[in-house]
Amino acid sequence: MKHYIQIVFYFAVIVIMLALIPVIANDYALTGIYLVFILSAIVFKKERSDFMFLAVGFTGLTFGEYFFVSTGVETFNRNSLFGIMPLWLPLLWSFIFLSMKRVFWLMVKDYWHIQLK
Amino acid sequence: MTDLAIILVLAYLIGSLSPGYFFGRIVKGIDIRKFGNHNTGATNTYHVVGPVYGFVTVVFDFLKAGMVYVLLVLNWGIDPNWAILFGLAVVAGHNWPFYLQFRGGRGAASLSGLVVAVAVLNQTWPAVLFVALSIVYLLVISKKLAGIWSVRKTLKLSALLLPFGFIEISSGFFLVFTATLLIIAVVFDIVRLSSARFNKKYITLGQFAKEKEKRRLSGYTLFLLSALVLFLFFSKDIALISLTFFIFADLIAPIGGALFLKKEISHGKTWGGAVSIVVACLFAGSFMVKLSSASIGWDLVVMASIIITVLDLYSFVLDDNLLVPLGTASILSFLFYY
């Protein structure tokens, strides 16, 4: 595993993002911080299909969470988006999707030595 | 404790009685292990010594572990789950007899006999686990079925954890677990489909992937999607039976199709496959009726077995991972709840 430091880094960033949730009570402030994380990720390292994964994570999991809430599987105390979920949640999922895609690619590069571009 | 140790040793000694080896010595004056597939099992005896001796060997090997199990449970009153260990000692004796330098058979007939005895006398969760693992072992060692059982099938079998975990352990946890697996599978599929080189490498992993998945979502993703939909929108009994039976059908149909009634019904589906689906579902259903907390009745089991078998024939219309479990659950809901 040549890229294990990068893989650990992506996991660490997600853990930090999750750790911020109870600390920052203002949904709008947390949304702004998450936007900074996402912009940093795509500005400092550009890869193919980044925006597609951000979009899939954003829209797919917004609908997914909506389904889960509507079927009573989960409920949110913080519901600044449409009154059902926190505003920052789709952004968190976007970043998780982007990170998962990059981690998959790092593992593929390690295992099969295939380059993304 | 001493009694149990003595029974264990006796079980091993009974198992180590290998008629195939003795037939080889007495009838042909040879060590059967030096010919054919180099073991003392019934198949080798059949080919090396003769059909009649092979038949006698298979009957003896089949009965010895099963009979020991039946005697221990019914006559000696030993706990049916503990008795499985003594049955396995018989199989161990068959596979590794001390007087043949620990080189015996592969235990296919002995283990099959034990599986049948356990399935009839003991319908508990440890017995289910034992039967499932034994079936996997038997499929793995079967040369006739080489190529049918794959890593993909093993993963499918392990997916039984999802419906049983959802019903018997924690529905909330397994719902989130299934959703998480689905998200990972979706991201993996998008990564794969967005890179031709990676996709090509993935498809060449024949044990994991199928050629038809080259341009679409993988079977794993569709299966997880079906599982999530079943957990969210269907009653527990129907979700459990639809998903469990689908897993069994998917695993058993190719094996049945390869072994008997090979005549094709449609699109590669055979009569052997269809019959084995019904039998496997009824067999699994007999455990579920007794064990599941989702109050499953025989009417549901029989209907589900028939519906799964019929829908499996139409899996050329839509991927079987979507059509069979969701179709079965929809029809069962219509029949039993509306």
Interface residues (C-beta under 8 A of the other chain):
Chain A: R48 S49 M52 F53 V56 G60 L61 G64 F67 F68 T71 V73 F97 M100 K101 F104 W105 V108 W112 I114 L116
Chain B: G172 L175 A179 I183 I184 V186 V187 F188 I190 V191 S194 S195 R197 F198 K201 L232 F233
